[in-house]
Amino acid sequence: MSRNDSKYFSTTKKGEIPELKEELNSQYKDKRKDAVKKVIAAMTVGKDVSSLFTDVVNCMQTENLELKKLVYLYLINYAKSQPDLAILAVNTFVKDSQDPNPLIRALAVRTMGCIRVDKITEYLCDPLQRCLKDDDPYVRKTAAICVAKLYDINAELVEDRGFLESLKDLISDNNPMVVANAVAALAEIQENNSRPIFEISSHTLSKLLTALNECTEWGQVFILDALSRYKAADAREAENIVERVTPRLQHANCAVVLSAVKMILLQMELITSTDVVRNLCKKMAPPLVTLLSAEPEIQYVALRNINLIVQRRPTILAHEIKVFFCKYNDPIYVKMEKLEIMIKLASDRNIDQVLLEFKEYATEVDVDFVRKAVRAIGRCAIKLERAAERCISVLLELIKIKVNYVVQEAIIVIKDIFRRYPNTYESIIATLCESLDTLDEPEAKASMIWIIGEYAERIDNADELLESFLESFPEEPAQVQLQLLTATVKLFLKKPTEGPQQMIQVVLNNATVETDNPDLRDRAYIYWRLLSTDPEAAKDVVLAEKPVITDDSNQLEPSLLDELLANIATLSSVYHKPPDVFVTRVLSSAQRTEDEDYVEGGETGFAESHANPANGPASPPTGRQLAPASATGAPTTPPSVAPLPDLLGDLIGMDNSIVPVDQPATPSGPPLPILLPASTGQGLQISAQLTRQDGQIFYSLLFENNSQVALDGFMIQFNKNTFGLAAAGPLQVPQLQPGMSARTHLPMVTFQNMSQGPPSSLLQVAVKNNQQPVWYFNDKFSLHVFFTEDGRMERSSFLETWRSLPDSNEVSKDFPAIVIGSAEATLERLAASNMFFIAKRKNANQDVFYFSAKLPRGVPFLIELTTVIGNPGVKCAIKSPSPEMSPLFFEALETLLMG
């Protein structure tokens, strides 16, 4: 739409849909075009215009490219909810795919690929086959991406129709953009498939390197990422590849530069010539430095990648440490990352420069940054033995400025320096003791107490210093209490005089009798037993020589670093976590249920996260990010032992029965819809439905084990949803032997995990057990489950509320196929779902019924039902403070009226 089209987003009066319907069927082209723009505007702001589907589809028969694009946009949005009507558009799609205009041919095949409806998929194959061999490269490149979309919908169909072979043929295309899109499509398909589909041969390699120089910047990224998976046959081939890729380092696009760096780093592992490696390191430094002159967000991404690169190849930026010096206007997240890299690049040659910078940072106003700078000085001391004395001098200077949090951080890092260089710098202990009274942070107190206990024999008044801490022993945090206990025992063993002996009695009494902390109590009992039975053994244990700590600036394990380097220029390199920790692996269509779709950009997916690399940043809630299951499974029961009864479930009336799958016993509740069939769940079948019982919402689940192994440790997790539904407790499912089933009611809470955007009845669920992967499935709830028992209104209150709500809050819908045969039966059915009858009146030959209902948090629904008893056709009008909920309400009402 042009900038003048904002008028279509202005609010419209009541009766908008009938007016749009009339305009869409107008004989004038301009009027139809304006009507479609209004429909798209309404759709964009979240209004339901699906009832206009047929009228909009009729506008497809046009030569106007702008109008055709708008209609296609509407189709993509609503085809999934109107699959039967979407078939009406197929003929036009097929016709447009043979249009003389290549833009229309490409538009048709792109739109068909975006419409994720199985009925349309089969009609897509022939047009797609033609477009893959089209004369116009724009059509071919669009068709290449469409193959990947089709594979996501129906993988078997793509393979049977030979689309994968056609994609591989496009790699030899004479147009570089076609090549790039073919590579992108094949790479996407390969990611979702365990068997090899896209393998680069020496012939393919030559084609890709040739296309690399001519395609667009994003095409270059796709090709470079594909090439990074290619393993050269020998050092000579690796050198040739790197030589062809090196010019990409000069590209203006940051993504191209980082992809080229990744490619070169991986190939460098095979290059044996030290001169070639040295020259490549020199060539990679300038582009990486240039990235640091971009916007702060790009700087941060570049810095996170550089952090990985210097752990493997520190020589690349060894002479460029000055570019990582912090500027006064750098955001805090950039400053923190620069500090990390400076520590990694610090060496005996540049340590003086680095310490000057760190000292300057330690006097800034940002407290977190100052703390990090002081810790950085300590880490440099631990890393560089020759520079340790200079680092300690800087720390002592900082202690003298008497800034509380600086002093406390300095004491914490000096404790680590003492661990790294025992019996070397103890002369500064007297200076540290001068700051004893200013300590108020647990870690600083614990560090100072450790120093006093460790060097008690060198501190004349060590007992007095520790005694000052003992006065507040019961109020201290656990970290300080544990350190005080150990330090007092050390003091007693080193100076077994009367003073320390009284102190040890007080500490042991406090730590065993007065505390609730089991760690503190257990340690105190061990010390007490050691001291009372064998003091010499106590000395051997408590005063044993401690291992020297090492530099921790290269935190990542070599195997993890290898994986992250292979994922440079992706989110993985920013999070410093492998992709499978935070990305949901999208299953192929053969492995998942029909409606499953977990790759929406703005929502959080599910998976399990067991890895938490040191110093990894907190992952923001980006798209496809994974959340560990919050509920734990029931304890595993050995096969030979009968499962314990769920006493709590029995007490509150929860059904948690277990029966053989093939036993024809009466089910304990109505049949539940199957959401995860056994064919998809490796023998595990899950049926589930959201229900309401006695004012509480439950998720009723039936687990059936048709596999050959026992299943246990069941857990469940719910994605963000409209009502913030989440499990109120752990999923209680006993161990399921093969051929057995178990049914349970999981209590639910609301408004815990709410999603943004328009209301939806979709509930995305993840279930796992100890023997199988995480299973994902979609469920659809009915709004009436949320209707509360206090929704009944008095007639006067009903009338007053109806009048108080504006007319714009009134929404109506016709149900032409529904027949109400008996008013009494219908009233009973609605009352059972907490829709309460208010009044009834006659309007000509029609009966008009009024009902009230209420959602949690007191949101009322006022309902007017108009019908002729015994005849088809019901009209429903509702008024509510939340009219955006009306589509969900109409879905629920239709279900209830149809019985």
N, C-alpha and C positions, 0 to 999 in steps of 0.2 A: 504494500500500500504506500501511496505517496504521503508527504507530510500534511497535505490538506485533508487526508482521510480521517483525521482525529475526530471529526464530527460524528462518525459512525459509532463512536464509543460513548456518546452522550446518552444519559438515561432516557428511556422511552416510557410512554404511558401504558396503562393497562390495556390488554388486548393486543400485545405486540406480536404474538405468534400468528394469529389469523391475518394481521396486516402483512406480515412478511410472506406468508403463504400466497396471498393475493399478488404481491409484487413479484414473487418468483415465477408466477405463471403469466406475467404480463406479456403482451405481444411486442413491447418495446425493449430492445436490447439494453439500452442504457439503464432502464428501470430495473431489469433483471440483474444487471451487474451491480448496481447500488444495493439491491436487496441481498445479494450474496455477500457483499462487503459488510452489511449490517449483521448478517448471520455469523460471519467470521468474528466480528467484533464482540458479539454476544458470547460466542464460544470462548473467546480469549479471556473474557472476564469471569468465566465459570458458569454461565447460564446454560441450562439444558435446552438445546435446540435440536435434539435428535428426532423430534416429531416431524421435522421438515426434511427428513432424509430423502424421500422420494422426489420432492419438489426441487431440492438442490441437485440431485442426480440428473434430473431432466435438463438442467442448464449445461451439462457437459458437452452437448452437441453444439459446439461453437468454434469459430475460427479465432476468436479473441484469446491470445495466449495468457493475458493477465487473468481473465475470468476462469480459464481452464485451470490455472495454477491454484486459484482460490477454491474451486470445487474439489480439486484433488486434495488440498489441505483439509477440507471438511471430511472427505472420505476417509483419510488416514485416521482422523480423530474418532469417528463414529462407526467405522466398519466392524469393529470388534463387537460392539453392542448390538449391531443390526446386521449380522452375517447373511441372513436370507435376502435382505434388500440389497446388500452389497453386490450380489450376483448380477443385479440389474446393470451395474456399471461395466461388467466384463466385456461386453461387445464393443463398447466405446474404447476401452483400454486396448483391445486387440487391434481395433481400427487405427487408433492413434499410434500404435507401435509400427505402423506401416505408412505413416504420414510423410509427405515429401520433406517437411521441415524437420531437421535433425533434433532441434530443441524439443519439439513435441514428442518425437520418438523416445528420446532419453527421459523426458518427464513421465511418459506413460510407464516405462519399465521401472523407473525409480519408485513411482507411487505404488505399483503393484507389489514391489518388494517390501514396501513399508507397511502394507496392509497384512497384518498377521492373522489371516483367516484361512483355515485349511481348504474351504470350498473354492477359494480364489486361487490357491497355490497351483492346482493342477492346470488351470487356464494360463498361468504365467509361463509355463515351460516353453511352449512354442514361440511366443514373442521373444522370450529371453534367448532362445537358441538363435533366432534370426539376428537379434541385436548384438550378440557376441561376435558375429561375422559381418556386422554392418560396415559400410564403406566409410562412414564418418567416425573419426577417432573419439569424438565427444560421446557418441552413443556407446561405443565399445567400452570406454572407461567407466561409464555409468553402469553398464551391464555387468562388468567385472565385480563391482561392489554388490550388485544385486544378488550375485551367486552366493556370496557370504551370508546375506540376509536369508536367502532361501534355505541354505544349509542349516541355519539356526532353527528354522521352522520345520523342515523335513529333510534330514540328512540323507536318508535312504533314497529319496527321490532324486536328489542332486547326483548321487553316485550312479544310480541306474540310468539316468539320462545323459551321462557323460560330460556333465558340466565341469567337473574337476579337470578332465583332459583339455577341455576348451580353455580353461583358465591357464593351464600350463603352457598351452600354445600361445596365449597372449603375451607371455614373457618374451617371446621372440618378435613381438610386434615392432613395427618401425616407428611408432609414436611413443616417446618416453613416458608420457602421462598414462597411457594405457598400460605400459609395463609396470609403472609404480602402483596403479590401482590393482592390477592382477597380483602383484607381490603382497599388497596390503590384505587383499581378500584371502589369499592362500595362507598368509601368516595367521589371520584371525581364525580360519578353519583349523589350522594345525594346533593352535593353542587349546582348542576345545576337543582335541582328539588325541588319544594315546598312541595310535599307530602312525608311522611316518607317512605324511601326505606331500609335504613340500620339502624336498631335499635339493640343495644346490650342487650341481655338477660343475665341472670345469667349463663346459660349454655355456651353461646358464650363467656362471660367474662372469664370463666375458660380456654377455649381453647386459647384465645388470650394471657392470662398471661403465659400459658405454652409455647406458641410459642415465646414469648418475649425473653426468655433466650437463644434461639438457633438460631434465624435468624440473618442476617447480620445487620450492623449498620443502613442502610437506611430502612430496613424492620422494625427495632425497632422504628424508627421515625414514620413510618406510623401507627404502632400499638398503640404507645403512644398517637399520635394525635387523633386516634379513641377513645381510652379509656378516653381521657380528656372530651369527650362529654357525657360520661356515668355518671349518677347521682346515687350514692350509695343509697341503701334502708335505711340504718341507719348508726350510727357512727361506729358500729362494722365492717360492711362490708367495710366502707371507710378505717378503720385501716388496714384491711387485704389486700386491694388493694395497699395501700401505702407501706406496708411491702414488697410486691412482687416487687414493682417498685423501691424502694430505692436503690438496688444494681446498677441500671443504672446510678446513680449519679457519679459512679467511672469510667464511660466509657471514652475512649480516644477521642471520637468524640464529638465536642462541640454541634452539633445539638441534639444528643441523650441526653446529659446532660440537655440542656434547655428544651427539650420536657418532660423529667422526672420531672424537677422543676415545669413546668406548671401543669402537672398531679397532683403532690403532693399538690401544692398550692390550686388547685380547690377542691381536696378531703378534705383538712384541714378545709374548711369552715363547713364541716359536723361533724368533730371530736370535741367532747365536753371535753375530758380529757386535762387539761392544761399541765400535765406532758408529754403526748404524743406530743402535739404541740411544747412544749419547746425542746424536743429531736429532733424532725424533723427540727426545725429551726437551731439547732446546726449541724445537718448532712448536711444541704443545704449550709452552709457557705463555707466549704473548696472547693467544686467543683466550686462554683461561683468565689472564689478567684483565683483558678487555671486558669480559663479562661482569667484572666488579665495578664498572663505571655505569652500569645500567640502573634501572629502577630498583628500589630496595627489595621488592618481592623476587625479582630475577636474581639479584645479588644473593639472596638467601638460598635459592635453589642451587645456584652455582657454588656457593660455599659448602653446602651439604655434599655436593658431588666432589668438590675439591678435597674435602675432609677424607673421603674414601681414597681418592687418587694418591694423596701424599702418604697414606699408610702403606701403599704398595710401591710407589715410585717417588720418594721424597725429593730426589734430585731434580725433578721437573721444576719445582718452585723454590728450591733451596736458596737461590739468590734473589728471590722476589718477596722476601718477608715484609718489606716496607709497605707493600700494597695492602697488607692485612692489618696495618695500624688503624685503629678506630678513629673515625671522624666525629666531631662534636654533634653532628646532626644525624648520625646513623641511628636507625631504630634499634631498640634493645636486642631484638632477636638476631639482628645482623652482628651487633657487637659481640654477643655471646658466642656466635659461631666463629667469628674472627679470632677470639681468644683461644678457642680449641685448636684452630689451625696453627696459631703462633706457637703454642706449646709443642705441637708436633714438629714444627720446623726449627725450633730452638736448638742451637748447637754451640759448641765452645767458641766458635768464630763470631756469632752474632748475639751472644747472651747479654752483653752489656747494653746493646740497643734495646733488646727485648725487656730487660729489667727496668730501664728508664721509662719505657712505655707503661709497664705494669704499675710502676710506682705512681705515675701520673694518673692512671685510671683509679687507683686506690684512694684518690682524694676527690673523686667526682661525687655528684649528689645522688645518683641512682644507687640505692643500697644493695640491690641484688647484683648489679654490675660490679660494685666495689668488692663484695664478698667473693665473687668469681675471680676477680683480678688478684686478690690476696691468695686465694687457693692456687691460682696459676703460678704464682711465685714459688709456692711450696712444691708444686709438681715439677717445676724446672729444677729445683734443688735435688729432688729425688732422681730425676732423669739424668742430670749432668753432675757427676761427682766433683769435677774440677771447679764448677761454678757454685757449689753448695755454700761455700763461705760467703760469697758475694750475695747470694740470695738471703742468707740469714741476716746479713748486715742491713739489707733493705727492709726485712721484716722488723728488725729492732727499731729502725728509724720510724716505721709506721706505728709501732707500739707507743713510741714517745709522743705521738701527736694526740694520744689519749681519747681518740674517737672510739666509743664503746664497741660498736659492731666490728670495727677494724681490728681492735685488740683481740676480740674473741675469735675471729677467723684466723688471726696470726697464731694464736695459741694452738688452735686445732691443727694447723699445718706444721707447726714446729714439733708437735707430738709425733707426726708422721716422719719428720726429718730425723728425730731421735731414733725411731725404729729403723730407718734406712742406714744411719751412720752411728751405731752405738758407741758410747764412750769417746765421742769426738767433740761435741759442741755443748757439753753440759755446763760450761762456765756461764751460760746465759740464763740459767735457771733462776738466779737471784733477781734478774730484771723481770722475769715472768711473774715471780711471786709478788712483786709490787702491785700488780694489777688484779690481785686475787679478789678484792672487794667489789670490783666492777662487773664480775661475771654473773650473768643471769640467764644465759641460754644453756639448755641441757648438754649439747655436744661440747661446748666450750668448757663447762664445769667438769664433764667426764674426762676431757683431755687433760685438764690441769690436775685433776685428782690422779690420773694415771701417771703423770710425770712425777708427782710427789711420792706416790707409792713405789714407782720404779727406781727412783733415786733417793729413797728415804735416808740411806746411810750417808749421803753427801749433804743433806739439808738438816741443819742443826735443829730447827724448830718444826720438823715435819709433823710431830704429834700434835702441836698446837694448830698447825694449818689444817690438818684433817679434822681436828676437833671442831673447828669453826663450821665445817660442813655438816658434822654429825648432829648439830643442834636442830637442823631442819630435816633430818633423815626421813621421817614419815611423810613429809609433804613433797619430797623430791620426786622427779620422774624416775621410771624404772631404770633407764640408762644410767642415771647418776647413782642410784642406789646400788646397782650391781658393781659399778666401778669403785664406789666407796667401800663396799664389803671386801673386794679383792685388795684394794690399796691398804686397808687397815690390817688385813692378814699379812700382807707383805711387810708392813711396818713392824708388826709383832715378831715376825720371823727374823727380821734384820736387827731389831732392837728389843729383845725380850725383857724389857724393864717394867716397872710397876704401872707407869702411865699407859703405854700401849696395851698392857694386859687388861686394865679396866676398860679401855676403849673397845677391845675385841669382845668383851663380855656384853657391853651395851649393844654393839652392832649385831652380834649373833642373836641376842634376845629380840631386838627389833625385827631382824630379817626372818626369824622363825615363828615368833608368836604374834607380832603386831601387823604382819603384812598378809595381803591376799594374793600376792603375785607368786605363782608356783615356781617360776624360774629362779626368783630371788630366794625363795624358801629352800628349794632343792640345793642350790649352790651353798647356802649357809649350812645346811645339814652336812654336806660333804666336807666342807672346811672344818666344822666342829668335830666330826668323826676323825678326820686326819690329825687335827691338832691334839685330840685327847688320846689317840692310840699310838701315833708314831710321828712326832714332830719332824724328824729327819726326812721321812717320806713326804710330809707336807712341803718341806723346802724343795725337794726334788720336783714336786708337781708345780707349786706356785711360783717358785723362783727359777724355773727351767729357762734355758737359753731360748730366746724367741727367734723364729726365722726372720731373716732380713726381708723387708718388703721391697717390691720392685716397681719400676715406672709403669703407670697404668694408662699412659696417654694413647697407646695403641690398644684400644679395648676389645676390638672385634676378633673373634676366632678366625684363623686363616680360611677355613671352609666357608664361613659366613661372608667374609670379605670377598672371596672369589665370586660367590653368588651375587653379591651386591654390585660388584664391578661389572658383571655381565648384564646388570640392569640399570646402568648409568643412564641418565636422561629420562627416568621413569619415576613414579611415586616411590617406588622401592628405595631408590637412592636418596630420597628426601627423608623418608621415615627411618632409614637404616634398618629395615626389616625385610625379610624375603617376601615376595608377592603372595605366596600361599598363606601367609599369616593374616593378611588384611583384605585379600580379594576373594570373593566367592567364585569358585570355579564353576563356570556356567556349564550345565549338563547338555548333552545333545538331545535332540527331540525324542530319540528312541528311549532315552533314560528318564524322561521327566513327564509330569502330567501336562495336560493340554494347555491349561491356563497359566502355567508357571512362568514368571518373568521377573528375575531378580537383578536386572541390569539397569534399572531406572537410575538416572544420574543423581537425583537429589536425595535418595533414601539410603539409609544404612542397611547393609545386608547382614547375613548371619554367617558365622563360622566359629571355630575354636581357635584361641590364641594361647599357645603355651610358651612362646618365646618372648623374652623381654630384654633385648640387648642393652647392655650398660650404656647410660647416657643417651639413649634414644629419645628423641623429642616426643612430647605427648602428641598423639595422632589427632589432627582435627577431624570433625565429623564430615569427611568428604564422601563423595560418591563411592559406593562399593566397599565402603569400609566395613570390617567384621566385628561383631560384638560377641564375647563369650557367653555361653548359656548361663543364666543366673540361677537356675534351679539345679539341685543335685538329685541324682537318682536314688532309689531305695537301696538299702544295703543288699549286697549279693548274697543269695542263699545257696549253699552247696546243693547239688542235685539230689543227694541222698536224704536231705532233711526237708520235711514238709514246710512250706512257707508259713511264716508267723501271721496270725490274723491281724488286721489293721484295727486295733482297739479304738484309736481316736476316730477313725472313719465310722466304726460301728456306733460310737457314742453320738456323733452329730448326724447320723443317718446317711453317711456317704456310702455309695455302692462301690466296692472294690473286689468284686468276685473274680474267681479264676476257674475256668472250665476247659475241658478238651475242645479243640476246634470242631471235631466231627460229632460231638455229643448233641443230640437233638433236644437239649433242655430248653425250657422256656426262657427267652432272653430277659435279663433284668432291666427292662426299659424298652422304649420304642427303637426300631431299627435305625441305625445311624448311617449317613451317606459315606461311601468309601472315598477317602481323599488321597490315600497312598495305596495303590493296588499292589498285591504281592509280586506281580511281574516286574514292577519298578523297584520295589523295596527289597530285592534279593530274598524274597520269601516272607518279609514282614509286611503285613497289611494293617493299615490304620484307618479306622472310621471315626469320625468326630462331628460334633455339632455343639454350638453354643446354646445353653438352656438357662431357664430361670426357675428356681425352686425356693419357695418360702422367703421371697424377698432377696435372695442371693443369686448372683450369676455364676454358673459353673460351665466348665468346658468338659462335656461328656466325651470320653474316648474309649474305643475298643481296640485292643492290640491283639492280633492273631499271628502266631508264629508258625508259618508254613515252611520254614527252612529246616536244615538238618542239624542246627546247633542251638544250644540254650542261649537266650538273650537276657542280659541284665544291665543294670546301671542306666536306666532310662532317664533322659533329661529333656526339657522342653524350653523353647524360647520364642517369644512373639515379637515380630517387627513393630515399628511405630505404626499406630493406627488412629482412626478418627476419635475413638473414645478412650485412647490410652490404656487399652486392656493389657493386663500383665498377670502372671501367675501370682497368687497370694501365698504360695508356699511351694515346697518341692513336689515333684511328680511322684506319686506313690504307686509304683508298679512292681510287683514281686517278680522274681526270676521266672522267665517263660521257657518251659521245656518245649522241644519240637512237638507240634500238634496241639499246643495249648493256647488258650486265649485269656485275656484279663480285661475287665472293664473297670473304669474309674471315673470319678467326678472330681475335676480339679477346680477348687475355688478360685475365683478371679477377682481382681480389683480394677477399678477404673481410674482414668486420668493420671496414669503413671508414666506413660511412654507415648505421648501424643504426637501425631504427624501434622505437618503443615499442609496447606492446600485445601481444595474443596472436599467436603465429606465423602467418604467412600465406605461401602459395606465389605471391602476386601480385608481379610485377616490373613497375614502371611505367617506361617508357622515353620519352625525348625525343630526336628526331633532327632535325638541320637541315642545310641547305646554303646556299651563297651566293645561290641563285636563288629559293628558296622559303621560306615561313614555317616555324616550328618545327612538326614533326609529333609527336603524342603517341599512344602505343599501349600496351596492356597485354599482358603475356606471363605465362604460368604455368609455373613450373619444377617439376621433379620432384625430390623429396628425394634420390633415389639418386645424383644428380649430385654431391652433397656427401660421399658415402661414401668414406672414404679407403682406400688400399691396405694400410694396416697394421691393418685391422679383424679379422684372423683371431685367434681365441682358442684356447688349449689347453682340453681338456675339463674338467680340474680347475679351471682359472681361470674357465671358464664357470659351473660349478656353484657355486663360491665366490661369484662376483659375483651370481648369481641369488639365492642365499640371503641375501646381505648387503643387498639392496635391499628396502625395506618392501613389504608387499602392496598398499599404496595406490598404489604406482608401477606396478602391473600394469594394463594396459589391453587389452581384447580386442575383436575385431570379426569378424562373420561375412560371408563372401562367398558367398551361396547360388548364384549363377549361374556361378561359375568352376569349370572342370573341369581337373584336372591329368592329362593323358593319359600322360605319360612322366616318371617321376621324374628320370631321367638328364638329359633335355633341360631340365627346370626347374632342376635344380641348376647346370647349365652357364650358363643364362641369368642366374641370380641371382649366380653367381660373377663373371660378366663385369661386373656392376654393383657389385662389392665387397661382396656379401652372402655370407659364407663358411659352408660346411656344417660342422657340428660333430659331429652324431650323429643316429642314427635308431633308433626303437623301435616296437614294435607295441603297440597298446592295443585289445584285442578285434579287430574287423575293420578298425580304422583304422590308418593309418601316421602317426607323429608325427615330424616333422623339426625339428632345432634348428640355428639359424644365428646368426652374430654379424656386426655391422656397427659402424662407428665414424664419427662426425661430426667435423669439425675441432674443435680444442681438446680432443680425446680423450674425447668423450661417447659411451659405448658403447650399443648397442641389442642386447638379447638377445631372440631371436625363436623362438617355438614355433608351427609350422604343423601342423594336424591335418586329415587328409583321407582319403577312400577313393579310391585311384587309379582313374581312369576314370569316377568318379561325380561329379555336380555337388555343390558345397559344400566350402568351405575355411574353417576357423576359424583365426584368427591371434591369439596372445597375445604381448604384448611387455612387457619390463621395461627401464626406463632411468632414469638420474638426472634426465632431462628429460621427464617424461610429457606435458608440454604439447605436445611435438612429435609425439605419436601421430597426430593427424589427418593431418598431412603425410606421416608414414610410411605410413599405410594407403593414402593416395592413390597414393604411389609404388609400393607393393607390388602394388596392384590392376593398375596399368599393366604392371608386370613379369610378373605371372602370366598376364595376358591376351595376352602376347607382342607 
